[in-house]
Amino acid sequence: MSDLHIRHADLGDIDAVLDFWREAAEGTSISDDHDGVTRLIGRDPEALLLAERDGRLVGTVIAGFDGWRCSAYRLAVHPDHRREGIATALTRAAEQRFLALGGRRVDAMVLEANERAHRAWDANGYHREDRWRRWVKPLTD
């Protein structure tokens, strides 16, 4: 993986990230737009991690920490680059960030029907937490 470069996204990356998510990520979020990613980077410039190979975006993860919980979102790897250790590298980078910030446990948001993601998280030492369910309420239409 020596040719893989992981860095923080900046405002100039937003359009490429949104295009990447449309191709590589499962499902969509209410925040998957230019304004949502702009707010993320503005609030926490180190949260959105990008994996690049030869200058091409091949993976992402959002490693958000609010001072209480470590939350991982949008772990995605380009379909042409899966099974190359990119998800593992991104997961480790997120975990290193969380540890540096004093985090104690990572909560990963994973779609129930995304079996590929279940396997990726499991392979990286995560387990399903069946005692909890996510409750949501959109604040906008």
NORCOR-V655417 format. One record per residue. N is the residue number from 1. RES is the residue in one small letter. SS is DSSP state (h for helix, s for strand, l for the rest). OMEGA is omega as a letter, one per 20 degrees, with the letter a starting at -180 (999 if undefined). NEAR is the number of other C-alpha atoms within 8 Angstrom. Layout:
[[N	RES	SS	OMEGA	NEAR] [N	RES	SS	OMEGA	NEAR]]
This chain:
[[1	m	l	a	5] [2	s	l	r	4] [3	d	l	r	6] [4	l	s	r	10] [5	h	s	r	8] [6	i	s	a	10] [7	r	s	r	7] [8	h	s	r	10] [9	a	l	r	13] [10	d	l	a	8] [11	l	h	r	7] [12	g	h	a	6] [13	d	h	a	8] [14	i	h	a	12] [15	d	h	r	8] [16	a	h	r	7] [17	v	h	r	8] [18	l	h	r	11] [19	d	h	r	8] [20	f	h	a	11] [21	w	h	r	10] [22	r	h	a	7] [23	e	h	a	7] [24	a	h	a	10] [25	a	l	r	12] [26	e	l	r	8] [27	g	l	r	5] [28	t	l	r	6] [29	s	l	r	5] [30	i	l	a	5] [31	s	l	a	7] [32	d	l	r	9] [33	d	l	a	8] [34	h	h	a	9] [35	d	h	a	7] [36	g	h	a	9] [37	v	h	r	11] [38	t	h	r	10] [39	r	h	r	8] [40	l	h	a	11] [41	i	h	r	14] [42	g	h	a	7] [43	r	h	a	6] [44	d	l	a	8] [45	p	l	a	11] [46	e	l	a	8] [47	a	l	a	12] [48	l	s	a	14] [49	l	s	r	15] [50	l	s	r	14] [51	a	s	a	14] [52	e	s	r	12] [53	r	s	a	10] [54	d	l	r	6] [55	g	l	a	5] [56	r	s	r	6] [57	l	s	a	9] [58	v	s	r	12] [59	g	s	r	14] [60	t	s	r	13] [61	v	s	r	15] [62	i	s	a	13] [63	a	s	a	14] [64	g	s	r	11] [65	f	s	a	12] [66	d	l	a	6] [67	g	l	a	7] [68	w	l	a	6] [69	r	l	r	11] [70	c	s	a	15] [71	s	s	r	12] [72	a	s	a	14] [73	y	s	r	11] [74	r	s	r	9] [75	l	s	a	13] [76	a	s	r	12] [77	v	s	r	13] [78	h	l	a	11] [79	p	h	r	6] [80	d	h	a	4] [81	h	h	r	9] [82	r	l	a	9] [83	r	l	r	5] [84	e	l	r	5] [85	g	l	a	8] [86	i	h	r	15] [87	a	h	r	11] [88	t	h	r	9] [89	a	h	r	8] [90	l	h	r	16] [91	t	h	r	11] [92	r	h	r	8] [93	a	h	r	9] [94	a	h	a	13] [95	e	h	r	9] [96	q	h	r	8] [97	r	h	a	9] [98	f	h	r	13] [99	l	h	r	9] [100	a	h	r	7] [101	l	h	a	8] [102	g	l	r	6] [103	g	l	a	13] [104	r	l	a	8] [105	r	l	r	6] [106	v	s	r	10] [107	d	s	r	8] [108	a	s	r	7] [109	m	l	a	8] [110	v	l	r	8] [111	l	l	a	8] [112	e	l	a	5] [113	a	l	a	4] [114	n	l	a	9] [115	e	h	r	7] [116	r	h	r	6] [117	a	h	r	9] [118	h	h	a	9] [119	r	h	a	8] [120	a	h	r	10] [121	w	h	r	10] [122	d	h	a	9] [123	a	h	a	7] [124	n	l	r	8] [125	g	l	r	6] [126	y	l	r	7] [127	h	l	r	6] [128	r	l	r	4] [129	e	l	a	5] [130	d	l	a	5] [131	r	l	a	4] [132	w	l	r	5] [133	r	l	r	5] [134	r	l	r	4] [135	w	l	a	4] [136	v	l	r	4] [137	k	l	r	4] [138	p	l	r	5] [139	l	l	r	4] [140	t	l	r	3] [141	d	l	999	3]]
